[in-house]
Amino acid sequence: MTGSAGELPDYAERVLAVVERIPPGRVMTYGDVAEWLEEGGPRQVGRVMSLYGGVVPWWRVVRADGTPPPCHEGRALAHYRREDTPLRGGRGGTAGRAAPAVRVDMRRARWDGDAGGSGDGADVRERPARRP
């Protein structure tokens, strides 16, 4: 999850700006980020994260099933523990390697982009209500 933060494409800048707003202990899925932006989809967000995500809290963007980014499970788990992110499947694994059953508890940790959830009142625009 490394990449240069030099000249970023506009879409990448917008994705990274959303990721920076996700509060500690909370997550969004790749699809949530795309939906919030009303542009692109999970694959486009994933591509941005794979190229440029190292400059933002990348572990706060997960797959829809709550699993962390592939090949970064151990590092993500260390961040989740430090931020007290709600997890499912216990707290197994080690700092270098996560237990396969460990996932983010999406029901409790998912963030919808509401500024009230961040505690900082950041400039977060209104967006349409999430579809059921």
Phi, psi and omega in degrees: 000049178248163178175161180280139178261021179299243178277105180267142171299153182306315181299318179298318178300318181292318177300311182296326178296320177295314182299321179297335181277346182293122183291154174305140180084000180238161180218163168229153174274166175303318179294323177300317181297314179298318179296319180298320179284343185057039181201141178073196180210185182304321181293321179293318177296317178301320178296315177301315182296323181290329181272321189234358189293346181294346182266359180230171178288075186303331182292348179273003174245119187233170173289163183300334179273004177091002180278144181287172180305137180305142178072002180234019186301314182296315179294320179296317181300321177299318178294317180300317179296316181297323182267000181058042177289131178299129181240156173248154175082019178085186182241040182292183179088177179232176181300330182268345184205129181271148173291140185301331185278351184282125178220158173288137175283097187297326180298323183264332188258346185294132179252135184262006179090004179289127181301331179297334180283343183269338181080355183247354179062028181305159180290087179246120183289159174291148175222161180299153178298147179294139175288146180294000000 
